[in-house]
Amino acid sequence: MSIDLIIQQAVSEAVKSLYNIEVAPESIVLQATRREFEGNFTVVVFPWVKAAHAAPEAVATAIGDYIVAHSDAVARYNVVKGFLNIVVEPRYWNHVLAAIAANDRHGFVDATDQSPLVMVEYSSPNTNKPLHLGHVRNNLLGYSLAEILKACGNRVVKTNIVNDRGIHICKSMLAWQKWGDGATPESRGVKGDHLIGDFYVAFDKHYRAELAELMAQGMSKEDAEAASTLMAEAREMLRRWEQGDPEVRALWEKMNSWVYAGFDETYRRMGVDFDKIYYESQTYLEGKELVLKGLEQGAMYRKDDGSVWADLTNEGLDHKLLLRADGTSVYMTQDIGTAKMRFRDYPIDKMIYVVGNEQNYHFQVLALLLDRLGFAWGKDLVHFSYGMVELPSGKMKSREGTVVDADDLMADMVAEARRVADSLGKAQDLDEDTKAQVAEIVGLGALKYFLLKVDPRKNMMFNPEESIDFNGNTGPFIQYAYARMRSVLRRATEAGVQPVDYSAVVPGEREVALIQRLADFPSVVAEAGRSYSPALIANYAYDLVKEYNQFYHDCPILRESDPAVLAQRLELTAVTARTVAAAMGLLGIRVPERM
């Protein structure tokens, strides 16, 4: 039983015995006592003052007297107005530490067959370009959220929807036909997703040139766009694709196969995976069918040009296009079909879409349309809306080729980790292969931690130099502390140190602070799951490491002569290392045994 629950139960019993007030232990909020007061936990007693018919100070004093008399875990207390500050019996912290050490699943709840099934969708790439920095944040948030939800006792399905059809795909295909000269990833010596992305940029370059030429002839921008032969060819290719034209479909399959191979390589290095991948090319027809069914039922309407729309003005929104005049689908149509397929494939209790806040309106509309189409789960969909990653130079634009490529970014981070480690002399005792492995772990850890430590709902500025720092709130800082903990434990083993009973040792201030921080881990994991916030895990890991570093600085470990004290400090080191590894694992970050 956690120390939090022990204190909560003691307070609950006191309130029941003293005032006959039934209070569920888990509903009692424990706060960390402010530094200027003595105590480990603080309980606010104001909720019971009215029923107790006593002043706040009197209620707090009565509860304090009761729990000191009835709980071995409580040494003493003090009262500040309506705040009851509780001091845990110092030796009791040894029981807490031993309980954490004995629990391999500390902070994690195992799922059962009856546990809620949560589907988390993330990544959602387009097959006309490689993944970029924005995709990196999306993938890391989605993967971490899925891991946190699993740790909270949910069954989780990680899923991806690949946008493999549409006008943007046809632009890359058309550009390859016109200017590719039969290029393949092998002939160009590049990953397939990069090759196709180059042709997407090429299309935009030629399209802009065509518009400039037409506008130079006196056309307005709108007229030039309408007169563009290049865009007309792309639209015609899309129509042929939807009609199943063999030539267009063969080209589409070939080019997409190049992209998928490239994506797989990027995902592997990034350390993310999926349990199920859906493809827009397989879901959009389901969506079209549902939209046309809704049209028959009066849930949608058709304009004179043949396009199909939904009127959402009664819900405070506007009119939403669902099928174009030529019968082709839009993203919303695909998402409707994908949602139906997912709920048919899995008994989902909660569906979470990890998509940037630029799509807030899209998911408002999707929930309303699914509800209108008769799906009871429509309005229960969760849009995990996260902020954009910004750069000093402004927003990224794929069609202009101004993105920060995910593959290049990861390679650069690994190279920078190696450079910094070499300059600081941190890897001088390692062989070359180990240095390369550590650079990979540290470089990618720096990237992941930097993107995940920020509240996901906020926009953020990406700063590679800051992320790779071995000091401050960074991944490498935490990884280096972990490696030091593992080094302490290895040296203890090499010295033949044997574990002994440390229950009689009175923990000092540093030990108590560290144990209390370790005991917080389960509640942090639970809150991260409730609030969908990997940032809580990241910042917990940072605070835990800071606490350990203070302990390490003030409390000699391997130089300690008392075997019981040494055993306690080694136990603290082992449990802290395990907890750091677990926390970082929830973020998809590996920790190195040596640095």
N, C-alpha and C positions, 0 to 999 in steps of 0.2 A: 504494500500500500504506500502511495506517495506521501511525503511529508505534508504537502498541501491538503490532501484529503484527511489526514490524521487531524490537522488543526481545524479543518472545516467541520469534521464530525464532533470534535470536542466543543466547538462553539455552538453547534446545533443542539447538542445534548444540554449545554448550559442554558440556552434560551428556552428550551422545552421545560427543563427542571425548575428554573427560576420564575418563568413568566407564563408557562403553559402555551407557548407559541410554537407551532409546528413550522420548522424551516428546513427545507431540503439542504443537506450539506453542500451539494454541488452548486447551489444558488448563492452561497456565501462567497463574496468577492474578497480575495486576499490581495493586498498590495504589498510591494516591497517597502519596508519602513524607510522613511527619509533619513538621509545620512546624519542629520543633526540630532536625531533621537536614537535611543537605544532600542534595538529590536530587530527581528528578522522579517516578521509579517505584521501588517496592520489591518485591522478590521474596523469598518465604519459601522457604528451601532445605531445611527439615527433611524434606520427603518423600523426598529423595535421600540423606540422611545415612547411613542404614543400608546401602544398597547401595554407597555410596562408601567405607564403612569409614573414615570420617574425622569429625573434630569439625565441628559446624555452622560455626564461624568459618573453618575451613580450607576447607570446601567453598565457602562464599560467596566467600572470597578467590580461590580458584582459578577460579571462574566469572567473577568480576570481571576478573581478569587476562586471561582468554581473550577476553571480549567487547570489552575496550578494544583489544586487539591486532587483532581481526578485524572490528570493525564501525565504520564511519565515523560512525555515529549516536551512539556512546557516547564521552564525553569522559573520564570518570573515575568512580570508585565509592568507597563506604565501607561498612564492615561493622559492624553492631551485633548481636552475638550471631549468631543464625541468619538475620538479615535483611540482604539485599544491596540497598543504596540506590544507584540508578543515576542519574548525571547525564548528560543528553543534551547532545551537542555544541551550544553555543548557536546557531551559524549553521545547524545542521541544522533548527532550528525554522522557518527561512525556507522550506525545502523542504516542510515539513509545511503551512505556511500556503498556499503556492502550489498544493499538491496539493488542498487543500480548496477554494480559490478556483476551481480548474479543474473541479471536480466538481459539476455542478448538482444531482446526486442525493445529495449528501453526507448520510449517515444513512439513506437510503432504499434499499430493495432492490426491483427491478422483478419483478413476477410473470410467470410464463410459463403456457402452457397446462397444464403439468404441476404447477404449484404447488398446494398444498393449498387446497381450497375450504372456507372457514369461513362459516357463517351466524350472524349476530348478531341476536337478537331483542331489541328494546327498545320502549319506550313503552307498549304494551298498554293503551290507554285503554278506559274504559267509556262507552257512548253515552248515559249518563244524567247526565253532568256535564262541566264544562269541565276542562281540565288545571290542576293546581295545583302548588305548590312541589315536592312529592314527585315528580311527573311530570317537572318540569324537571330534577332531578338524574338521574332515570332516563334521560331523553332525551340529556342531555349526556354521561353516562357511556357509553351505548350508541354514540352517534355517534363519540365520541372513540376508544373501543376499536376500532371498525371501521376508523377512519382509521389508527390505530397498527398494526393487524394488516396493513392494506394496505401500509404503509410497511415492514413486515417481510417483504414478498414473498409474502403470501398473496393469493389471490383471495377477495373478500369479497362476500357478499350481505347487505344490510341489510334486515331484515324487521320487520313489525309485525303483531300479532294484535289486531284490534279486537273487544272483547267487546260485541257488538251485540244480544245476546239474553239472556233470563233474567229472573228475578223483579225485579231492580233496574231493568231497562229498563221492565218493565210497570208499576212503581210510578209512574214519570214519565209514562207514557202515560195511566194511569188518572187521575192528578192533572190532566193537561191536559184530559181529557174532562170531568171533574167541575167544575173551577174555571178552566179556561183561557179560556172565552168566545171560542173561535176565534182566540186570539192567535197571531201569527207573528213572526219576527224583525223583519220590516219594520214591523209595526204597533206593536211594543214598542220599536223602535229599538235592539235589542241583537243581539249575535252569537247564532247558533243554539244553540251549545253552552251559552251562559249561560242562554238562555231555558229549555232543557230542564233544566238544573241547578236553576233556580228551582222547577220543578215537582217535582223529586225532593225538595227541601227541604220543599215544601208538603205532599207526601204524608206525610213523617215528622212534620210538625207536627200534621196531622189524626189520624194514627195514634196519636200520643202522647196527644192529647186524648181519643180514643176509649178507650184503655186506662185513662186516669185516671178516666173516667166509669164504666167497668165495675168498676174496683177500688173506687170509692166506693160501689158497690152491694154490696160484700162479697166480690167475686171475688179470688182470688189472682192474682199477676202472670201465672203460667203459664196459669191458666184464662182470664184476660182475653185473652191472646194467642191462645189457641185459639178464643175466641169472636168475635174481631174480624171484623166483616163487611168492613171495608176490605181487610184482608189476604186474606180469602177471595176478594174480587173480583179482586185482583191475581193470585192463583194461578189463578183461572179464566181470566183473560186469557192467562196463560202457556200453559195447556192449549190454549186456542183457537188461539194462535199456532202451537204445535207441530202442531196438526191442520190448519194451513193456512187458517184462517178468513179469507175475503177482506177483511172489514171491519177486522179487527185487523191483518192484514198491510199493508193500505193505510195505516193510521195509522202503523204502525211504519216503513214506508218513508219517509213524509213527514217524520216527526220525525227519523229518522236522517239524512236528507239535510241538514237544518238543522245537525245536529251536525257532519257531515263538513265542511261549508263552514267552520264555525267552527274545527275542528281544523286544516284546511289553512292558515288564516290565522295561527294560532298557530305552527305548524311553520315556516312561511316566515320569520316574524320571528325565531324562535329559531335558525334556520339549520341545521335538521336535515332529513333526507330518508330515503326508503326505496326500495329496489329492488323490493320485493314486499310487498303487504299482503294478509293473510288475514283472514277474517271468521268469527267463531264460528258464525254462522248457516249458513256453508257447510261447517264442519268437524265440528260436533257429531254429525251423523248418521253420519259415518265413525267417530267414536268410539263411538257407540252400537252400531254394527254389530260393531266389534271386541270390545266388552265382551260382547255377546250370543254371539259366537263363542267367547270365552273361557269363558263360562258353559257352553256345550255341551261344551267340552273339559275342564271341571272345574277351570279356573284361577280361577273365581269361583264364588260361591254365591248363591242366592236365599233371602231370608227369607220367613216366612209372609205378610207384608204385600205381597209382590211386589217389594220393593226388591232391588237386586243389589249385592253387596259383594265385596271381596277380603280374604282373611285373610292378613295380613302378620306374624303373631305369630312365625313361624319366623325372620323377618328382624329380630326385635327391635322391631317396630313394632306397630300395632294393626289393627283392622278398618277398611277404607276404603269409604265409600259411593260407588258409581259411577252407579247409576240409582235415582231416588226411587221410592216405591211407586206413584205415578201415571205412572211411565214417563219423567218428564222428566229431563234431564241435569244434571250438576254440572260445575264447572270442570275437574275431572280428566278427565272424559269428553271434553270439548272438546280438552284438551291432547293426549290420546292420538290423536285424529283428526287434529289439526293436525300432529303429529310425523310421522304416516304420510304425509300429503299432501306435506310438505316434502321428505322423503327420496325420495318418488316424483318430485317436480318437479325436484330438484337432486341431483347426485352429491356430497353433503355429506361432507367428511372430519371436520369438527368442528362441533357445534351448541352455541352459547353462548346461554343465557337470561340477560338482564340484568333481574333481579327482586330486590326488596328482601329483606333477611334474615328478614322476617316469614314468608316463604314457603319457608324452608329445608326444612321437613318435606314440603311439597307436592312439591318436586323430588326428594327422596329417594324418595317413593312413585312418582312418575312414572317414574323410571329403573327401579325394580323391576318395575312393571307392564308397561312396554314390553318388558323382558327376558322376563317371564313370557309375554307374548303372542307371543314368538318373533322379536322384532326384535333382531338381533345388536348394533346400535348403541345399544340402550337404556341400558346401564350406562356408556357413554362420554359421555353428555350432560354439559355443563358448566353448572352454575348459578353465574353471576357474582353472588354474593350481596353486596349493598352495604348500608351502614347507613342508617338513617332520618335525615331532616332534621328537627330539632326546633326548636321555638320557645320563647321565654321563657314563653309562656302555656300550653305543653303541646302534646300531639299534636293534629293537625288531624283534623276529622271532617266529611266531605262532606255527610252527611245532615243535619247540624245547621247547615250553612252557615258553618262556622268555619275554612275553608281559606284559604290565601294563594293567590289566583287567579294563574295564570301570566301572563295578559295584563296584569292590573293591576300585577303585580310588574315585568314588563319595562318597562312605561310609567313606573312610578315610578323605576326605576333610570336610565332615560334622562333623565328630568327632573332627578334628583339629580346626574347627571354634568354636565348643563348648568349647574346652580346652582353646583356646586363649581368648575367651570372658570371661570365668570364671576367668582366671588368671589376666585379666585386670579389672575385676569387672564391665564390661559393661552391664551384664544382671542380676545383683543382685536384681533388683526391679521387675523382671518378674516371673510369675508362671512357673511351670515345663513344661506344654504343650507349652506355648509361647516361652520358651527358646529353646525347641526342634524345633519349627517351624522356629524361627530366625536362628538357627544353620543350618537348611536345606537351607534356603534362602541365607545365607552368605557363607556357604561352597561351594554350587554349583555356586553362583555368583562369588566367587573368582576363581574357576576353569575356568568358561566361560570367564571372563574378561581377565585372563592371556593368554588364548589361542587366544583371538580375538583382543587384543590391538596391536599385532605385525602385520606388513605388511604381508598379507596372502601369498605373493609370496616368502617370506623368510623362510628358515629353522629356527627352534627355539629350544631352550633348555628348557625343562619343569622343573620348580623348585617349588614344592608344598609349601615349607616354605616361599618363597618370595611372592607367590600369596596370602597368607592368612594374610599378614601384614596389619594392620589398618592404616599404614602411607604409603605415596608414591603413585605411579600410580597403584593402585590395586582396585579390586571390593569392598572389605570391606571398604576402605577409602571413596569411593563414596557413598556406602550404608549408612555408618554412618553419613555422611553429610546430606543425604536425611532425615534420621530419626530425625536429629537435626532440620531441617527445619520444619518437620511435628510437632515436639514438640513445636516449637515457635508458630506455627499457632494454635495448640490446647490450649496453655496457653492464647493466645490472645482471643480466643473464650470464654474460661472459665472466663476470666476477663471482659467479656462483651464489648470488643472493637468493635466499629461500624465503617464501612468504611465511609470516607468523601472525598471530592474533594481535590486532591493534585496537580492539574494542575498549581497552582501558585508557588509551591515549586521549588526552584532552585536546581537541583540535584548536589551533590558534585562529586568529581573525582571518588570515589569508586562506587557510584551509576551509573554514566555514563559508566564506564568500564564494569559493570555487565550488564547493559541494552544492550550495544553494543554487548557483548558476546551472550546474549540471542537472539538478532536480527540476529546473524550469523547462527542460527540453520537451517533454511530452505536451505540455500546455502550449508551447510555441508551435509545435507541429500541428496541433489541433486547431489553433487560431489561424495558422497559415492556410489550412484546408477550408476553414469557414469563410475566410475573407479572400481566398484565391490570391495569396500574396507570397511568392517565393522570396520577396525582399525581407520578410520577417525571418526566414531561415538564414539568409545571407548575413543579416546584421546580428542575429543571435550567434552565429559562428564567430564573427569578428569580436563581439563582446566576450564570448567564452575564451577565446585565445588571449585577449587582453588580460582577462582575469588570471589565466594560467601564467602568463608572462610575469605578472606581479608576484604570484606565488613562487615561481621558479627563481625570481630575483631575490626574494626575501627569505626563502626556506631552502637551505641546502638539501640536496637529495642524496646523491651518491657519497657525499662527505659526512652524512649523518651517522653517528656511532650507535645510537639506540636502535636496536633491530625492529622494535614495534613502530617507532616513528618512521623509520625508513620504509617499512612495509606499507604504512598508511600513505606516505608520499608517492611511493611507486604505484599503489592502487589508484591514487588520484591521477597520476600521469597516464596510466593505462586507460582509465575510464574516460578521461578527457580526450585522449587520442581517438578512442573508438567513437565518441560522440561527435567530434569534429569530422571524422570520416563519414559518419552517417549523415550529418547535416550537409556536408559538401556533396555527398552522393545524391541527396534529394535535389540538388541543383545541377546534377549531371557533371560534376567536377571531380576528377580524380586527385588523390593526394599522394605524393611520392614518399617512399620509405627513406630516401636519402636526397639531400640537395647540397 
